[in-house]
Amino acid sequence: MQKFPNLKDPYHFLATLGGLGLSPIGPGTVGSIFGWFIFIVLSHFISAIALVILTTFIIIFSVFISSIVTKDLIEKDHKSIVIDELAGIWVAMIPVIFIASSQYERSIYALLALTMFRIFDISKPFPISYIDKNFKNGFGVVLDDLIAAIFAAIFASLITIYLI
């Protein structure tokens, strides 16, 4: 087994989002904030449909990259792999382009989505914990983040719609 991550390996480079996954404090949070920031910037320049298509591509690409880099790892969901956080935060952010009508609502939703995503991704309530424990492959690495993102999107949407 080769040293992981080796940033000279393009798959490792992508899986760690250019080395962000090597952060000594909260690599998943660092990867999530990076993805969150990129989503916000792009949302000002491309259409909602383009964001949905790009999010779908990122999910598929994340599964592909995670499948390759986890093949030889003992710890499949290695903390340095943060491309799954990128996919997850994008899924959590998608509703903002459809439900928020003002800049204030978009800002509140974006902060709620990021916060809720990290809470669900770290605490791993059922069924996230089940997926995390039982799907030890590239798909499982990404799937638990996608479920956390769906939970985050639901909570952030409800709070934004009913309380803001």
N, CA, C and O atoms as a DFTB+ gen file, in Angstrom:
656 C
 N C O
     1  1       0.843      -1.179       0.000
     2  2       0.000       0.000       0.000
     3  2       0.889       1.244       0.000
     4  3       1.856       1.332       0.756
     5  1       0.549       2.182      -0.844
     6  2       1.328       3.409      -0.918
     7  2       0.932       4.382       0.192
     8  3      -0.132       4.255       0.798
     9  1       1.805       5.352       0.443
    10  2       1.528       6.371       1.451
    11  2       0.298       7.176       1.020
    12  3       0.194       7.598      -0.132
    13  1      -0.618       7.381       1.947
    14  2      -1.804       8.180       1.642
    15  2      -1.870       9.350       2.612
    16  3      -1.658       9.166       3.811
    17  1      -2.153      10.516       2.131
    18  2      -2.216      10.872       0.724
    19  2      -0.862      11.288       0.178
    20  3      -0.026      11.856       0.880
    21  1      -0.682      10.992      -1.072
    22  2       0.496      11.412      -1.818
    23  2      -0.006      12.451      -2.819
    24  3      -0.596      12.090      -3.837
    25  1       0.218      13.717      -2.547
    26  2      -0.351      14.781      -3.369
    27  2       0.220      14.841      -4.784
    28  3      -0.269      15.598      -5.622
    29  1       1.250      14.047      -5.046
    30  2       1.757      13.954      -6.414
    31  2       0.888      13.022      -7.253
    32  3       0.937      13.058      -8.483
    33  1       0.099      12.193      -6.586
    34  2      -0.857      11.322      -7.265
    35  2      -2.113      12.153      -7.544
    36  3      -2.727      12.654      -6.601
    37  1      -2.513      12.315      -8.805
    38  2      -3.652      13.186      -9.119
    39  2      -4.955      12.764      -8.430
    40  3      -5.775      13.619      -8.096
    41  1      -5.157      11.469      -8.216
    42  2      -6.369      11.016      -7.537
    43  2      -6.351      11.429      -6.065
    44  3      -7.376      11.845      -5.525
    45  1      -5.213      11.317      -5.428
    46  2      -5.080      11.732      -4.036
    47  2      -5.239      13.251      -3.935
    48  3      -5.875      13.760      -3.012
    49  1      -4.654      13.959      -4.895
    50  2      -4.759      15.414      -4.925
    51  2      -6.226      15.839      -4.992
    52  3      -6.653      16.735      -4.264
    53  1      -6.990      15.193      -5.867
    54  2      -8.413      15.516      -6.002
    55  2      -9.207      15.079      -4.774
    56  3     -10.075      15.820      -4.312
    57  1      -8.930      13.901      -4.240
    58  2      -9.664      13.395      -3.079
    59  2      -9.487      14.293      -1.859
    60  3     -10.392      14.415      -1.034
    61  1      -8.321      14.918      -1.751
    62  2      -8.037      15.805      -0.624
    63  2      -8.307      17.272      -0.952
    64  3      -7.973      18.166      -0.175
    65  1      -8.911      17.503      -2.106
    66  2      -9.174      18.873      -2.594
    67  2      -7.907      19.716      -2.565
    68  3      -7.863      20.801      -1.985
    69  1      -6.892      19.185      -3.204
    70  2      -5.643      19.914      -3.325
    71  2      -4.844      19.992      -2.040
    72  3      -3.993      20.868      -1.885
    73  1      -5.112      19.080      -1.120
    74  2      -4.376      19.055       0.143
    75  2      -5.145      19.656       1.308
    76  3      -4.647      19.636       2.434
    77  1      -6.347      20.192       1.079
    78  2      -7.141      20.745       2.179
    79  2      -7.463      19.682       3.225
    80  3      -7.610      19.990       4.407
    81  1      -7.571      18.438       2.786
    82  2      -7.859      17.342       3.700
    83  2      -6.725      17.045       4.661
    84  3      -6.889      16.245       5.583
    85  1      -5.598      17.665       4.463
    86  2      -4.469      17.483       5.367
    87  2      -4.492      18.457       6.542
    88  3      -3.586      18.448       7.375
    89  1      -5.511      19.287       6.610
    90  2      -5.635      20.236       7.708
    91  2      -5.586      19.486       9.037
    92  3      -6.294      18.494       9.215
    93  1      -4.751      19.955       9.976
    94  2      -4.646      19.249      11.258
    95  2      -5.890      19.419      12.139
    96  3      -6.122      18.625      13.050
    97  1      -6.668      20.432      11.869
    98  2      -7.891      20.687      12.646
    99  2      -9.080      20.677      11.699
   100  3      -9.174      21.523      10.810
   101  1      -9.982      19.729      11.882
   102  2     -11.235      19.667      11.140
   103  2     -11.112      19.619       9.634
   104  3     -11.645      20.496       8.954
   105  1     -10.423      18.619       9.081
   106  2     -10.300      18.578       7.619
   107  2     -11.660      18.518       6.908
   108  3     -11.813      19.086       5.826
   109  1     -12.638      17.843       7.499
   110  2     -13.967      17.784       6.888
   111  2     -14.633      19.145       6.866
   112  3     -15.301      19.504       5.897
   113  1     -14.449      19.898       7.935
   114  2     -15.009      21.248       7.994
   115  2     -14.299      22.168       7.006
   116  3     -14.938      22.998       6.360
   117  1     -12.999      22.026       6.890
   118  2     -12.233      22.834       5.927
   119  2     -12.711      22.528       4.507
   120  3     -12.927      23.445       3.715
   121  1     -12.879      21.243       4.184
   122  2     -13.377      20.858       2.859
   123  2     -14.791      21.367       2.615
   124  3     -15.120      21.782       1.504
   125  1     -15.630      21.337       3.654
   126  2     -17.010      21.819       3.528
   127  2     -17.045      23.319       3.278
   128  3     -17.799      23.791       2.427
   129  1     -16.239      24.065       4.011
   130  2     -16.201      25.523       3.837
   131  2     -15.698      25.876       2.444
   132  3     -16.210      26.799       1.810
   133  1     -14.695      25.143       1.970
   134  2     -14.192      25.361       0.610
   135  2     -15.322      25.150      -0.412
   136  3     -15.551      26.002      -1.270
   137  1     -16.016      24.024      -0.317
   138  2     -17.113      23.733      -1.236
   139  2     -18.237      24.740      -1.130
   140  3     -18.817      25.134      -2.142
   141  1     -18.552      25.160       0.083
   142  2     -19.588      26.152       0.358
   143  2     -19.245      27.477      -0.325
   144  3     -20.094      28.091      -0.972
   145  1     -18.008      27.903      -0.174
   146  2     -17.553      29.157      -0.782
   147  2     -17.622      29.087      -2.312
   148  3     -18.089      30.024      -2.960
   149  1     -17.159      27.979      -2.881
   150  2     -17.191      27.821      -4.344
   151  2     -18.633      27.844      -4.846
   152  3     -18.921      28.479      -5.861
   153  1     -19.540      27.162      -4.150
   154  2     -20.949      27.150      -4.540
   155  2     -21.510      28.572      -4.536
   156  3     -22.177      28.985      -5.485
   157  1     -21.235      29.313      -3.469
   158  2     -21.756      30.684      -3.361
   159  2     -21.236      31.547      -4.499
   160  3     -22.008      32.274      -5.124
   161  1     -19.956      31.480      -4.774
   162  2     -19.376      32.286      -5.863
   163  2     -20.015      31.904      -7.196
   164  3     -20.468      32.773      -7.941
   165  1     -20.050      30.596      -7.500
   166  2     -20.616      30.156      -8.781
   167  2     -22.100      30.496      -8.912
   168  3     -22.574      30.760     -10.018
   169  1     -22.839      30.494      -7.801
   170  2     -24.278      30.764      -7.867
   171  2     -24.581      32.174      -8.354
   172  3     -25.706      32.454      -8.768
   173  1     -23.601      33.057      -8.311
   174  2     -23.779      34.413      -8.817
   175  2     -23.520      34.519     -10.318
   176  3     -23.814      35.543     -10.935
   177  1     -22.970      33.457     -10.900
   178  2     -22.570      33.527     -12.299
   179  2     -23.238      32.509     -13.214
   180  3     -23.277      32.705     -14.429
   181  1     -23.770      31.414     -12.643
   182  2     -24.395      30.408     -13.499
   183  2     -25.829      30.151     -13.037
   184  3     -26.184      30.447     -11.896
   185  1     -26.630      29.609     -13.910
   186  2     -28.054      29.409     -13.641
   187  2     -28.289      28.293     -12.620
   188  3     -27.401      27.492     -12.327
   189  1     -29.509      28.269     -12.092
   190  2     -29.900      27.233     -11.134
   191  2     -29.795      25.848     -11.769
   192  3     -29.324      24.904     -11.136
   193  1     -30.229      25.734     -13.001
   194  2     -30.161      24.442     -13.693
   195  2     -28.705      24.004     -13.857
   196  3     -28.381      22.832     -13.667
   197  1     -27.839      24.935     -14.207
   198  2     -26.418      24.606     -14.346
   199  2     -25.828      24.153     -13.009
   200  3     -24.988      23.254     -12.982
   201  1     -26.256      24.761     -11.907
   202  2     -25.774      24.350     -10.585
   203  2     -26.242      22.938     -10.239
   204  3     -25.486      22.154      -9.666
   205  1     -27.476      22.616     -10.583
   206  2     -27.992      21.268     -10.332
   207  2     -27.212      20.243     -11.157
   208  3     -26.846      19.183     -10.649
   209  1     -26.961      20.558     -12.416
   210  2     -26.199      19.651     -13.283
   211  2     -24.769      19.496     -12.762
   212  3     -24.238      18.386     -12.713
   213  1     -24.162      20.594     -12.380
   214  2     -22.796      20.555     -11.855
   215  2     -22.740      19.768     -10.544
   216  3     -21.781      19.033     -10.305
   217  1     -23.749      19.914      -9.702
   218  2     -23.815      19.156      -8.452
   219  2     -23.904      17.662      -8.732
   220  3     -23.244      16.861      -8.071
   221  1     -24.711      17.294      -9.701
   222  2     -24.829      15.880     -10.091
   223  2     -23.482      15.354     -10.567
   224  3     -23.075      14.253     -10.195
   225  1     -22.798      16.128     -11.380
   226  2     -21.473      15.740     -11.860
   227  2     -20.503      15.580     -10.687
   228  3     -19.737      14.617     -10.647
   229  1     -20.531      16.511      -9.737
   230  2     -19.625      16.456      -8.582
   231  2     -19.878      15.204      -7.756
   232  3     -18.932      14.584      -7.269
   233  1     -21.142      14.823      -7.593
   234  2     -21.469      13.604      -6.846
   235  2     -20.856      12.385      -7.542
   236  3     -20.181      11.571      -6.912
   237  1     -21.097      12.275      -8.831
   238  2     -20.571      11.133      -9.596
   239  2     -19.042      11.129      -9.572
   240  3     -18.425      10.083      -9.373
   241  1     -18.442      12.281      -9.771
   242  2     -16.989      12.409      -9.769
   243  2     -16.417      12.056      -8.393
   244  3     -15.373      11.410      -8.300
   245  1     -17.097      12.479      -7.329
   246  2     -16.644      12.181      -5.965
   247  2     -16.662      10.682      -5.688
   248  3     -15.737      10.151      -5.073
   249  1     -17.707      10.003      -6.138
   250  2     -17.781       8.555      -5.971
   251  2     -16.646       7.890      -6.744
   252  3     -15.994       6.978      -6.236
   253  1     -16.412       8.348      -7.966
   254  2     -15.341       7.790      -8.800
   255  2     -13.977       7.960      -8.122
   256  3     -13.229       6.993      -7.981
   257  1     -13.658       9.174      -7.707
   258  2     -12.360       9.447      -7.073
   259  2     -12.235       8.677      -5.761
   260  3     -11.192       8.084      -5.488
   261  1     -13.289       8.682      -4.950
   262  2     -13.253       7.969      -3.670
   263  2     -13.070       6.469      -3.873
   264  3     -12.373       5.815      -3.098
   265  1     -13.691       5.927      -4.906
   266  2     -13.545       4.497      -5.195
   267  2     -12.102       4.143      -5.527
   268  3     -11.601       3.098      -5.112
   269  1     -11.450       4.998      -6.261
   270  2     -10.063       4.739      -6.641
   271  2      -9.133       4.838      -5.434
   272  3      -8.307       3.951      -5.217
   273  1      -9.260       5.909      -4.645
   274  2      -8.293       6.111      -3.556
   275  2      -8.538       5.194      -2.364
   276  3      -7.611       4.936      -1.596
   277  1      -9.752       4.698      -2.187
   278  2     -10.017       3.825      -1.041
   279  2      -9.686       2.365      -1.311
   280  3      -9.663       1.546      -0.392
   281  1      -9.433       2.047      -2.556
   282  2      -9.193       0.659      -2.942
   283  2      -8.141      -0.028      -2.078
   284  3      -8.334      -1.173      -1.668
   285  1      -7.036       0.649      -1.798
   286  2      -5.940       0.042      -1.050
   287  2      -5.844       0.519       0.397
   288  3      -4.894       0.167       1.096
   289  1      -6.798       1.301       0.853
   290  2      -6.737       1.823       2.217
   291  2      -7.388       0.869       3.210
   292  3      -8.405       0.242       2.912
   293  1      -6.802       0.772       4.368
   294  2      -7.415      -0.006       5.444
   295  2      -8.601       0.789       6.001
   296  3      -9.697       0.255       6.168
   297  1      -8.365       2.063       6.281
   298  2      -9.428       2.956       6.748
   299  2     -10.049       3.600       5.503
   300  3      -9.505       4.564       4.963
   301  1     -11.174       3.072       5.057
   302  2     -11.773       3.494       3.785
   303  2     -12.183       4.957       3.780
   304  3     -11.940       5.663       2.801
   305  1     -12.802       5.422       4.859
   306  2     -13.231       6.820       4.911
   307  2     -12.176       7.629       5.653
   308  3     -12.430       8.193       6.717
   309  1     -10.993       7.669       5.068
   310  2      -9.847       8.366       5.653
   311  2     -10.184       9.841       5.837
   312  3     -10.823      10.446       4.977
   313  1      -9.755      10.420       6.961
   314  2     -10.113      11.809       7.265
   315  2      -9.574      12.806       6.235
   316  3     -10.106      13.910       6.119
   317  1      -8.536      12.440       5.493
   318  2      -7.981      13.339       4.476
   319  2      -8.839      13.408       3.208
   320  3      -8.709      14.345       2.421
   321  1      -9.711      12.419       3.013
   322  2     -10.596      12.431       1.842
   323  2     -11.725      13.410       2.140
   324  3     -12.581      13.144       2.984
   325  1     -11.723      14.540       1.447
   326  2     -12.742      15.564       1.702
   327  2     -13.545      15.923       0.448
   328  3     -14.360      16.846       0.474
   329  1     -13.318      15.205      -0.634
   330  2     -14.112      15.457      -1.832
   331  2     -15.582      15.113      -1.574
   332  3     -16.475      15.666      -2.218
   333  1     -15.829      14.200      -0.630
   334  2     -17.207      13.859      -0.263
   335  2     -17.895      15.023       0.448
   336  3     -19.107      15.192       0.315
   337  1     -17.147      15.820       1.194
   338  2     -17.720      17.021       1.817
   339  2     -18.098      18.054       0.758
   340  3     -19.104      18.750       0.895
   341  1     -17.301      18.152      -0.284
   342  2     -17.638      19.055      -1.388
   343  2     -18.986      18.661      -1.983
   344  3     -19.857      19.510      -2.170
   345  1     -19.156      17.377      -2.281
   346  2     -20.420      16.906      -2.841
   347  2     -21.563      17.142      -1.865
   348  3     -22.643      17.583      -2.259
   349  1     -21.322      16.849      -0.594
   350  2     -22.367      16.996       0.407
   351  2     -22.828      18.425       0.587
   352  3     -24.031      18.687       0.610
   353  1     -21.900      19.351       0.713
   354  2     -22.314      20.741       0.947
   355  2     -23.032      21.301      -0.276
   356  3     -23.919      22.143      -0.142
   357  1     -22.659      20.845      -1.456
   358  2     -23.375      21.308      -2.654
   359  2     -24.815      20.812      -2.652
   360  3     -25.725      21.553      -3.022
   361  1     -25.027      19.574      -2.241
   362  2     -26.402      19.050      -2.149
   363  2     -27.178      19.849      -1.105
   364  3     -28.340      20.191      -1.325
   365  1     -26.552      20.146       0.019
   366  2     -27.218      20.923       1.064
   367  2     -27.557      22.334       0.600
   368  3     -28.538      22.918       1.060
   369  1     -26.761      22.880      -0.299
   370  2     -26.965      24.259      -0.765
   371  2     -27.977      24.393      -1.903
   372  3     -28.506      25.484      -2.118
   373  1     -28.255      23.338      -2.622
   374  2     -29.146      23.419      -3.785
   375  2     -30.494      24.106      -3.489
   376  3     -30.926      24.936      -4.290
   377  1     -31.174      23.794      -2.375
   378  2     -32.477      24.442      -2.148
   379  2     -32.430      25.965      -2.081
   380  3     -33.426      26.622      -2.383
   381  1     -31.303      26.534      -1.695
   382  2     -31.226      27.989      -1.563
   383  2     -31.558      28.694      -2.879
   384  3     -32.120      29.789      -2.869
   385  1     -31.221      28.086      -3.985
   386  2     -31.469      28.739      -5.277
   387  2     -32.943      28.700      -5.671
   388  3     -33.358      29.368      -6.618
   389  1     -33.731      27.911      -4.936
   390  2     -35.154      27.808      -5.249
   391  2     -36.068      28.414      -4.189
   392  3     -37.173      28.847      -4.516
   393  1     -35.634      28.458      -2.916
   394  2     -36.554      28.910      -1.869
   395  2     -36.273      30.302      -1.331
   396  3     -37.185      30.947      -0.814
   397  1     -35.055      30.782      -1.433
   398  2     -34.716      32.080      -0.857
   399  2     -35.007      33.187      -1.866
   400  3     -34.591      33.118      -3.023
   401  1     -35.732      34.212      -1.405
   402  2     -36.129      35.279      -2.322
   403  2     -35.325      36.562      -2.144
   404  3     -35.374      37.442      -3.004
   405  1     -34.594      36.681      -1.057
   406  2     -33.801      37.891      -0.835
   407  2     -32.374      37.509      -0.472
   408  3     -32.089      36.359      -0.137
   409  1     -31.495      38.479      -0.544
   410  2     -30.102      38.235      -0.175
   411  2     -30.008      37.841       1.303
   412  3     -29.186      37.002       1.672
   413  1     -30.836      38.438       2.135
   414  2     -30.860      38.107       3.553
   415  2     -31.229      36.631       3.754
   416  3     -30.553      35.921       4.499
   417  1     -32.293      36.170       3.095
   418  2     -32.710      34.767       3.205
   419  2     -31.639      33.828       2.663
   420  3     -31.383      32.778       3.252
   421  1     -31.008      34.195       1.545
   422  2     -29.944      33.364       0.994
   423  2     -28.773      33.242       1.967
   424  3     -28.200      32.166       2.137
   425  1     -28.428      34.358       2.597
   426  2     -27.310      34.343       3.547
   427  2     -27.629      33.479       4.763
   428  3     -26.796      32.688       5.204
   429  1     -28.836      33.632       5.303
   430  2     -29.240      32.831       6.462
   431  2     -29.265      31.349       6.082
   432  3     -28.745      30.504       6.810
   433  1     -29.877      31.046       4.933
   434  2     -29.944      29.646       4.494
   435  2     -28.537      29.066       4.342
   436  3     -28.271      27.958       4.807
   437  1     -27.640      29.805       3.698
   438  2     -26.280      29.306       3.448
   439  2     -25.571      28.989       4.764
   440  3     -24.909      27.956       4.872
   441  1     -25.698      29.852       5.754
   442  2     -25.065      29.600       7.054
   443  2     -25.721      28.418       7.770
   444  3     -25.035      27.591       8.372
   445  1     -27.054      28.344       7.700
   446  2     -27.758      27.210       8.308
   447  2     -27.360      25.896       7.640
   448  3     -27.100      24.906       8.324
   449  1     -27.312      25.883       6.318
   450  2     -26.980      24.662       5.585
   451  2     -25.582      24.177       5.952
   452  3     -25.380      22.986       6.191
   453  1     -24.625      25.085       5.995
   454  2     -23.259      24.709       6.363
   455  2     -23.210      24.164       7.791
   456  3     -22.616      23.116       8.046
   457  1     -23.831      24.878       8.705
   458  2     -23.823      24.458      10.106
   459  2     -24.520      23.117      10.293
   460  3     -23.986      22.225      10.952
   461  1     -25.704      22.973       9.718
   462  2     -26.467      21.728       9.867
   463  2     -25.735      20.562       9.187
   464  3     -25.719      19.448       9.710
   465  1     -25.139      20.820       8.040
   466  2     -24.399      19.764       7.353
   467  2     -23.267      19.246       8.233
   468  3     -23.082      18.036       8.363
   469  1     -22.516      20.154       8.833
   470  2     -21.406      19.727       9.685
   471  2     -21.926      18.985      10.917
   472  3     -21.321      18.001      11.343
   473  1     -23.035      19.442      11.488
   474  2     -23.601      18.763      12.660
   475  2     -23.997      17.327      12.300
   476  3     -23.650      16.385      13.012
   477  1     -24.722      17.170      11.193
   478  2     -25.159      15.824      10.799
   479  2     -23.987      14.955      10.356
   480  3     -23.964      13.757      10.637
   481  1     -23.021      15.544       9.670
   482  2     -21.880      14.762       9.187
   483  2     -20.991      14.296      10.341
   484  3     -20.434      13.199      10.295
   485  1     -20.863      15.119      11.358
   486  2     -20.018      14.759      12.505
   487  2     -20.752      13.814      13.461
   488  3     -20.182      12.815      13.901
   489  1     -21.998      14.121      13.781
   490  2     -22.734      13.317      14.774
   491  2     -23.253      11.995      14.208
   492  3     -23.442      11.031      14.950
   493  1     -23.479      11.952      12.910
   494  2     -23.910      10.743      12.205
   495  2     -25.105      10.029      12.846
   496  3     -24.987       8.877      13.262
   497  1     -26.255      10.709      12.928
   498  2     -27.448      10.003      13.415
   499  2     -27.883       8.952      12.381
   500  3     -27.455       8.996      11.228
   501  1     -28.737       8.010      12.805
   502  2     -29.257       7.007      11.879
   503  2     -30.036       7.728      10.782
   504  3     -30.774       8.657      11.109
   505  1     -29.925       7.377       9.551
   506  2     -29.256       6.257       8.901
   507  2     -27.816       6.555       8.451
   508  3     -27.165       5.706       7.842
   509  1     -27.328       7.755       8.752
   510  2     -25.972       8.123       8.339
   511  2     -24.953       7.180       8.976
   512  3     -24.022       6.728       8.309
   513  1     -25.128       6.885      10.256
   514  2     -24.196       5.999      10.957
   515  2     -24.223       4.592      10.359
   516  3     -23.186       3.937      10.255
   517  1     -25.400       4.135       9.972
   518  2     -25.525       2.804       9.366
   519  2     -24.738       2.737       8.055
   520  3     -24.008       1.776       7.811
   521  1     -24.890       3.747       7.229
   522  2     -24.185       3.789       5.942
   523  2     -22.676       3.880       6.178
   524  3     -21.892       3.202       5.515
   525  1     -22.285       4.724       7.127
   526  2     -20.864       4.910       7.429
   527  2     -20.217       3.599       7.878
   528  3     -19.070       3.323       7.526
   529  1     -20.939       2.799       8.647
   530  2     -20.383       1.544       9.171
   531  2     -20.454       0.391       8.182
   532  3     -19.612      -0.506       8.232
   533  1     -21.424       0.387       7.295
   534  2     -21.685      -0.793       6.468
   535  2     -21.325      -0.673       4.989
   536  3     -21.307      -1.682       4.284
   537  1     -21.045       0.508       4.513
   538  2     -20.681       0.688       3.106
   539  2     -19.245       1.169       3.040
   540  3     -18.983       2.372       3.042
   541  1     -18.322       0.234       2.980
   542  2     -16.885       0.537       3.026
   543  2     -16.284       0.536       1.628
   544  3     -15.444      -0.299       1.292
   545  1     -16.736       1.489       0.825
   546  2     -16.206       1.667      -0.526
   547  2     -16.373       3.132      -0.912
   548  3     -16.847       3.934      -0.107
   549  1     -15.994       3.481      -2.113
   550  2     -16.092       4.863      -2.561
   551  2     -17.505       5.402      -2.523
   552  3     -17.726       6.565      -2.184
   553  1     -18.470       4.552      -2.875
   554  2     -19.873       4.967      -2.840
   555  2     -20.302       5.283      -1.406
   556  3     -20.977       6.285      -1.167
   557  1     -19.919       4.443      -0.465
   558  2     -20.270       4.658       0.936
   559  2     -19.629       5.901       1.520
   560  3     -20.239       6.601       2.328
   561  1     -18.380       6.182       1.106
   562  2     -17.678       7.382       1.573
   563  2     -18.496       8.629       1.227
   564  3     -18.590       9.557       2.030
   565  1     -19.076       8.645       0.045
   566  2     -19.846       9.805      -0.407
   567  2     -21.290       9.744       0.094
   568  3     -21.865      10.773       0.449
   569  1     -21.873       8.560       0.124
   570  2     -23.297       8.430       0.460
   571  2     -23.637       8.956       1.850
   572  3     -24.666       9.611       2.019
   573  1     -22.798       8.686       2.848
   574  2     -23.128       9.190       4.187
   575  2     -23.152      10.718       4.203
   576  3     -23.943      11.312       4.936
   577  1     -22.309      11.354       3.418
   578  2     -22.315      12.818       3.325
   579  2     -23.553      13.320       2.577
   580  3     -24.100      14.370       2.914
   581  1     -23.983      12.584       1.582
   582  2     -25.184      12.991       0.845
   583  2     -26.423      12.910       1.730
   584  3     -27.297      13.773       1.654
   585  1     -26.504      11.882       2.565
   586  2     -27.643      11.770       3.488
   587  2     -27.585      12.901       4.517
   588  3     -28.610      13.505       4.831
   589  1     -26.399      13.187       5.039
   590  2     -26.238      14.315       5.969
   591  2     -26.653      15.617       5.291
   592  3     -27.261      16.484       5.919
   593  1     -26.324      15.747       4.016
   594  2     -26.679      16.951       3.259
   595  2     -28.188      17.074       3.068
   596  3     -28.738      18.172       3.146
   597  1     -28.846      15.965       2.820
   598  2     -30.307      15.993       2.657
   599  2     -30.966      16.412       3.972
   600  3     -31.885      17.232       3.973
   601  1     -30.500      15.855       5.083
   602  2     -31.026      16.271       6.388
   603  2     -30.790      17.761       6.606
   604  3     -31.690      18.478       7.042
   605  1     -29.581      18.226       6.302
   606  2     -29.242      19.643       6.473
   607  2     -30.130      20.521       5.595
   608  3     -30.611      21.565       6.035
   609  1     -30.343      20.093       4.355
   610  2     -31.177      20.865       3.431
   611  2     -32.615      20.959       3.932
   612  3     -33.240      22.015       3.837
   613  1     -33.134      19.866       4.460
   614  2     -34.507      19.870       4.981
   615  2     -34.624      20.838       6.159
   616  3     -35.519      21.682       6.183
   617  1     -33.730      20.719       7.125
   618  2     -33.787      21.591       8.292
   619  2     -33.558      23.053       7.921
   620  3     -34.292      23.928       8.380
   621  1     -32.560      23.323       7.106
   622  2     -32.284      24.700       6.703
   623  2     -33.447      25.283       5.909
   624  3     -33.778      26.458       6.067
   625  1     -34.065      24.477       5.061
   626  2     -35.213      24.949       4.283
   627  2     -36.394      25.278       5.181
   628  3     -37.018      26.329       5.038
   629  1     -36.699      24.376       6.107
   630  2     -37.832      24.607       7.010
   631  2     -37.616      25.850       7.864
   632  3     -38.532      26.653       8.042
   633  1     -36.435      26.005       8.380
   634  2     -36.139      27.195       9.197
   635  2     -36.241      28.456       8.352
   636  3     -36.815      29.451       8.795
   637  1     -35.697      28.429       7.156
   638  2     -35.735      29.591       6.279
   639  2     -37.166      29.931       5.881
   640  3     -37.545      31.102       5.891
   641  1     -37.954      28.942       5.534
   642  2     -39.328      29.185       5.073
   643  2     -40.239      29.649       6.217
   644  3     -41.032      30.575       6.043
   645  1     -40.126      29.013       7.371
   646  2     -41.091      29.282       8.444
   647  2     -40.636      30.273       9.503
   648  3     -41.473      30.824      10.218
   649  1     -39.342      30.518       9.625
   650  2     -38.884      31.413      10.681
   651  2     -38.198      32.683      10.198
   652  3     -38.023      33.622      10.975
   653  1     -37.817      32.724       8.964
   654  2     -37.098      33.899       8.460
   655  2     -38.038      34.780       7.650
   656  3     -37.623      35.820       7.139
